[in-house]
Amino acid sequence: MGKQQSPLILILALVAAAIFVLVQLPIRLGLDLQGGSQLTILVKPTTEIPSVGDRELEAVQRVIENRVNGLGVSEAVIQTAGSDKILVQLPGVSDPEQAERVLGGTAQLEFREQNPGTEAAVTQLQQVVSQARGAIEIERRNGDPAKVAELEQTLEKAQTELGKFFGPAQITGKSLKDALAQPTQSGNSWEVALRFDTEGGDQFAALTKNLAGTGRSIGIFLDGVLISAPVVGPEFAQTGITGGSAVITGRFTTEQADDLAIQLRGGALPLPVEIVENRTVGATLGRDSIQRSIYAGVGGLLLVLVFMVVYYQLPGLIADISLAIYAILSLAAFNLLGVTLTLPGIAGFLLSIGMAVDANVLIFERTREELRAGKSLYRSVESGFYRAFSSILDSNVTTLIACGALFWLSSGLVKGFALTLAIGVMVSMFTAITCSRTLMFLAIANPALRKPQLFDRTLTATKS
């Protein structure tokens, strides 16, 4: 009993924490369960850019992500589909025409001059924007949609106010040839390098000459939203930044610099986009899918639970308790990791239940073999877990490899299936090896349960 006390405390603590997570964080439902809109966006080449590559597609995808955020849609999915398409899923959006109007069209990148006398106001609003963005991320993880909506309104209001403190566009995205994240010369941080065409370089030199040393910034706007506001140093007051290139510094991390560079490239791309499919998924279909999935899952699970008790007796009952723990831990893991549950995701979860049952079956069959060979009950249980471990490990590792291949090489709903199956397999291995083992040894520590007949009805009482 003493050896099992620590694992038992760990299991109880994990279950309590998982229940708390499930109560506090609602399960995120995908488009096929919640209903909403799905748009397929085609990125078209032009004479300047005759082919759409991964770099161009990534930049356009970032622009679309920004526009989706402007719609205020939570749990949206934006991902590439093929070499020239972007798939956008908007759960809960009942007006696909509005989404099409917002997501269509070429991105608008603008460089604007900050108006004199607005330094204090701009600084204050930038702080509001930064705080609101951080708070939104926190509340999204906490699963509070009402608070997220309130914060998004605050963010939108502050961004709208910021635009009023900058003049008209002096340089547009068509003059920006490239934007690239690169390490600084000291190597301690990252910066974003800009490269303009000849006309844009001249315009940028004039703009920076006018702002150098004033404390006012260059407002870089993407689709009307301020994405960066660099300040020009006084050393450029005579000529401005010449040569058609410049760097934006600010002690960026790698991710921050890369994010800004992608947004700038997206706004600079003269690539038109077209909505080639706009499909609405009704909420009724979502409710029917959830209901049928629940019926199938609960029905199948009950049959498995009954079979385990009837066929394996006491070990089967212990396996049922482990399966219940497995289900609670898996659902909590989905919530913590931000998994959006879809029908294929539910299928992956149910399939992982089968993996969890399979692990217990291997353990119990090995235990029966040891009992029939004449070993004591304790040694049989111990050997059963030891002998089954390699088989359980091999099957789970191969399944995880398959999940990894599906996740990285596929897209859309298949990724959801792979992710939920992988999480389920990892949790099932924990419950089979740790939970089942702990509960089994606790059971045989009780004299009333230390009977071989409770493990194999073909056996008679022997030494324990």
Protein Blocks (a to p, Z undefined) as FASTA:
>chain_A
ZZmmmmmmmmmmmmmmmmmmmmmpccdddfklnopadddddddddfklmbccfklmmmmm
mmmmmmmmmnopghiacddehjlbccdddehiablklmmmmmgccdddddddddehilmm
mmmmmmmmmmmmmmmmmmmmnopaklmmmmmmmmmmmmmmmmmmpccdfbdfklpmbdcd
dddfkopaccddddddfklmmmmmmmmmmmgonlpacdddeehiafbdcdddfklmmnop
ehhiacddehiafklmmmmmmmmmmmmpccdcddfbdcdddfklmmmmmmmmmmmmmmmm
mmmmmmmmmmnommmmmmmmmmmmmmmmmmmmmmmnopacdfklmmmmmmmmmmmmmmmm
mmmmmmmmmmmnopafklmmmmmmmmmmmmmmmmmmmmmmmmmmmmmmmghjllmmmmmm
mmmmmmmmmmmmmmmmmmmmmmmmpmklmcfklmomkbccddZZ
